Amino acid sequence: MKVSIITINWNNKVGLEQTIKSVFSQSFTDYEFIVIDGNSTDGSVEVIEQHKDNIHYWVSEPDSGIYNAMNKGIYTAQGEYCYFLNSGDVFVSDDVLKDVFRHDLEDNFVCGNIIWDEKGKLRKDDSYKHRDWLFSLYDIYSGFLCHQAFFVKREMFEEYGYYDETLRIMSDWKHFLIAIGINHEKVQYVDVDIAIYNTDGLSSTIGGKAILKEKQKVAREELSDQVYQEIDRLYYLSRNGFVVDFVHSKKWIHFLFKVFLKICTTLKLTKL
């Protein structure tokens, strides 16, 4: 079996139904479909039961969070690759899987393009197309990789561990950091628009400070102190460099700053 499509859901009946229909519409059939529901009470279970004849495995039970649910899907998966299509996300077209797997896929990570659904406004992101994955440690630390754009070989979870359930929002990022950033696993890009990603999810709404905090925690644990300090410093400079750029780009601000220094110097000399 080529791919295990794993959908996690909790009280998102409408989104779940959209996702299920998107999977069932695929022209490519060498897949299994796994649905992990977190004991929903909004009618999601009834939706799953309506389609259970075409769902290879499903369960509805309490879980400890997103990554606990995703790990349940991985434990069950039998496909060569795992792909996570969360409740509310949909494939871009009926031929997405066919277009991905018609390529000669050899690498442990395969990625394509993602479509961001920002409150109904769709924006295509093909930024992985020209990514240099050879030196990706800083790029991954300073940004993130959208798991809806990635197919991951099942064996990568055996090699580098399952998702860290102690993290709230950045465990998939941690897996990418360890496998690709630190251990240089190869990434193969295919020019295919894969999924429309609903940005209403937890990681998109929780805020940058919480995300950075988990990133720094992971980096401290996985990197040497020297490497961590260097990439965190570079990240800080890249985030705050706009201040210097702004000052130098505005001649009048630069001029006023020089005048201010001149006045301060004059006052100092006068006191002397």
C-alpha positions, 0 to 999 in steps of 0.5 A, a space after each residue: 500500500 502506497 499511502 496512509 491518509 490519517 485524519 484527526 477530528 474533534 467536534 468538527 462535524 462539518 469539516 470532517 464530512 468535507 475531508 472524508 468526501 475529498 478523500 473518497 473523490 481521489 482517482 488514486 486508489 492505492 491508499 488506506 483511510 484512517 480516522 481518529 476521533 477524540 470522542 466527539 459529541 457534535 455528530 462527528 461519530 454519526 458522520 464516520 459511521 455513515 461512511 465506515 464501509 470506505 474507512 479502513 480504520 476508525 476509532 472515537 475515544 478520548 485522547 490527550 491532544 492533537 499529537 496523541 491522536 496523530 500517533 494513534 494513526 501512525 501506529 495503525 498505518 500500513 502504507 509506505 508513506 503517511 499523510 495527515 489531512 486534518 478535519 476541515 482540510 481538503 485535497 485541491 483536486 480529485 487527482 492530487 494523489 495520482 499526480 504525486 505518486 506518478 513521480 518516481 519517489 525515492 526520498 523519505 520526505 516528499 513535499 508539494 505546494 499548499 493552498 492557505 485558506 485565510 478566512 475564505 481567501 485562498 493563497 498558494 504557497 509554493 515556497 518549497 519549490 526552490 528550498 535548499 534542503 542541504 542547509 535547512 537547520 536554520 530555515 526550519 528553526 526560523 520558520 516551519 513546515 506545513 505537514 499538509 504539504 508533506 508525505 512522510 515515509 512510515 519508517 521515519 517515525 521508527 527512526 526518529 520517534 513518534 510525535 512528542 506528546 508533551 508538546 502542544 503545537 510544535 511536535 510535527 515541527 520537532 520531527 522535521 527539525 530532527 530528521 531533516 535539519 539535524 540528520 539531513 534526510 532528503 526531501 523530494 519536491 513535486 510541483 503539485 498543489 496538494 491540499 487546502 489548509 484551513 488556518 483556523 487550527 490550533 497552531 494557526 491561532 495560538 500565537 507566535 510567543 507560544 510557538 517560539 517558546 516550544 521551538 526554543 525548548 526543542 532546540 535546547 534539547 536537540 542541539 548543542 548549546 553553541 549551535 542553539 545560541 547561534 541560530 537563536 541569535 540569528 533568528 532574533 537579528 532577522 526578526 528585529 533587523 527591520 528597525 535598522 533597515 527602517 532607520 537607514 531607509 528614512 533619511 530624515 530619521 537618520 538626519 534627526 538622529 544625528 542632530 540629536 547626538 550633536 545637541 547632546 554633545 554640545 550640552 555636554 561641552 557647555 556644562 564643562 
